[in-house]
Amino acid sequence: MRPSKDIVRLIEIMAALRDPHSGCPWDIEQDFNSIAPYTIEEAYEVADAIERSDLDDLREELGDLLLQVVYHARMAEEKGFFRFDDVVEVITEKMIRRHPHVFGDKKARSSGMARGAWDRIKEQEKAVKSLQRQKAGLPEKQPPGLLADIPRSLPALTRALKIQNKAARVGFDWDNPQAVIEKVREELDELEIELESGNLQNTQMEFGDVLFTLTNLARHIGFDPETALRNSNGKIIKRFEHIETELAKQGISLEDASQEEMETLWQAAKTL
């Protein structure tokens, strides 16, 4: 089988990999649950390539992510649920329906107006689906509520941000970043009290409240907390690599270095 720029070839490759008689034993054994972690991982690798501005890597990682879509579609087709072209049809229908200012006669003079239209249409779609399920005698896919459709599998900071954005749209929000900072201080005080009490379960809950409120602060300031934390992680790694490099020049291993030596090098790394 030869490589191709045609999506059909990728679908054929996946079908061959999943063939129960001549396919790959590992691929044949997989199901939705076992592949889902790889799907999430590939999405993060796409984000990482973007963050590093590595377009060659981005091209490859987008291919890996596309493979995940084809993989899930193939498994669904085997069970008689849907095919890859059904996935394409659903998303094209959705994009056309949710962009009446592009494909219809509506107008959107700003990105905010476009996003508002998207959210209104999305809520209308949910209401229609709910009514259809009721008429068919089917149970609700999830309990009703503003926050019910936020996926539990999202990274915690991302999920917190989505919760806060939805709550803010109905007016449940602080007025300014300074008010959130005061809430951060309040949550830190509560964390300190629980830490001193020795109750680990309550301490964990209060620590989570601190993270949740810090996420809200990021939203009010105008940046994504996941991105901020990734940037900090990268910064810490670079500084630690500096410590390792400088210690190696002195013939000292990390295990043999003193706390004072590492702290001195850390402070030096902060100036680079």
Secondary structure, DSSP 8 states (H G I E B T S, - for coil): ----SSHHHHHHHHHHHT-TTTS-HHHHH--HHHHHHHHHHHHHHHHHHHHTT-HHHHHHHHHHHHHHHHHHHHHHHHTTS--HHHHHHHHHHHHHHT-HHHHSS---SSHHHHHHHHHHHHHHHHHHHHHHHHHTT---SS--STTTTS-TTS-HHHHHHHHHHHHHHTT-S-SSHHHHHHHHHHHHHHHHHHHHHT-HHHHHHHHHHHHHHHHHHHHHHTS-HHHHHHHHHHHHHHHHHHHHHHHHHTT--TTTS-HHHHHHHHHHHTT-
